[in-house]
Amino acid sequence: MPSIFAYQSSEVDWCESNFQYSELVAEFYNTFTNIPFFIFGPLMMLLMHPYAQKRSRYIYVFWVLFMIIGLFSMYFHMTLSFLGQLLDEIAILWLLGSGYSIWMPRCYFPSFLGGNRSQFIRLVFVTTVVSTPLSFLRPTVNAYVLNSIALHIVYIVCQEYRKTSNKELRHLIEVSVVLWAIALTSWISDRLLCSFWQRIHFFYLHSIWHVLISITFPYGMVTMALVDANYEMPGETLKVRYWLETIGPWAALCGNPGDGQE
């Protein structure tokens, strides 16, 4: 049995040809398309610093985990090692757990928690801790499970879409869902239709997934921040700003609720 550190010790091998450009990098494009994680993470931490100071400093943890995912994904695709696969998937699990803990609206909590966020955070933490070692049992299935969790987030977002008349929030939700759907389609297509893509010499769908999902997360995070503000920050207003024309949203903290969302 190969070491978990060994190159190509993972059962997962994406559609991109291995070691095409370097003897040290198994999947060149899949490795370096993680660079946006290291750009968007610090940028969002900087832009949303006032919001994080007001709402929760755990938001910094969310963006640190976002960058860690980029790092572990680079390591995994560079080596295709079993350890790299586990680190990548465990980091995603903890990112999702942190996002749930911070932004899940209380109205969607399990009824036995009575809307208590502290208890909800403990529940999410325990679930994440228990799920972490389970990643070692069926690592190949983990990625499908992690993507399926996103369906619950999409459900919540769609519920909030029906509730709000705020045009900014509705636009963010629409863009977030479309980006996620295209990204997920790229991921599934690369995984399940690899033989077809190899026949036409197009090996870049998983690379496209990396770029799209790194863009989707800032959109999704700002969407959840705006939704959360309706429940948790009634005296404050979040306004959507963009750091590049109409691309790259972030939430600016305003004190006047009269300018806020519905």
Phi, psi and omega in degrees: 000128182290155176297149179293343178274346189290146173303137176060029175277350176280150175285342184271128175221116185282176193289336181297140178297142184272142174055038182284328185243344183205146176286346182261342184243113183293307182239100189297305183292321178295334178283308191274351173281005172274354181304322179304333178299326182276350175267309184289326181301299179298324181297315180291325176299319180290311184293325185258020178303313179299321179295315180297321178298325182277319187271299181190131178286351175294345177298329176297323178299319179304313183284331173295316177297324177301316179289325177296322176301315177301318180295311182292326177294320176300315180297317181297310184287337176289325186248335190052038180272155178297320178297317179299319178299314181296315181299318179299311184288324178292322177297320177296318178302314181289328175296314179297319178298318180292321178297317176301314184298321186279313195247354181298120178299142184300331182293347178258002177294152170304141187300329184290348178274345178061029178075014181275111183292324180300317178291325178295318178299318178298318180298315179296319181297313180297317179298319180291318179298316180293323182288335184301307178292336178295339178299334182284340185282311180228069186298330181292330182278338188305315185298322178293320179296316181297320178292327180292332177300327180299334179297324177294320178296319178298321178300313180297316180298319179294323176298317180290330177299320179290331185281328191263150172249005180290120185293323179297314181294316179299320178296316179299317179297315180299312181295318181299314182293319180295315178300315180297318181297318179293318179298314181295322177299320177297316181298311182294318181297318178295324184285316190260338185242032186300319183299323178294313182294328177292325179296327180260009175059043175237106189246020196248011184294324179289328174295319177297321176304314180302312182294314183294319183287330176291333175278323182296321184300314175301319177299313181295321181295316179293322176302310181293328178295319178292319177298313182298323182298329178298327184264321192254344184228062185296336180269002183235160177232134174256128176249139181280127174238160180233135182272355177214087181055248180252020181238142178084072183283151168213162186254120177265133182277125177237152184263353186261104182295345180293339179265006191276192183267167181287000000 
